[in-house]
């Protein structure tokens, strides 16, 4: 099915209609605690081998 003039005509979508337009998708998310590694954790092995600049 073609739904007409698309977003220029203020329709919801501009492509041909297919099964994906009938799907009702719900995404469930949860917060992930922030973990910011220190420079030592990231570059520690490199600095130990090559020295710090």
Secondary structure, DSSP 8 states (H G I E B T S, - for coil): ---SSGGGGT-S-SS---GGGG----------------HHHHHHHHHHHH---
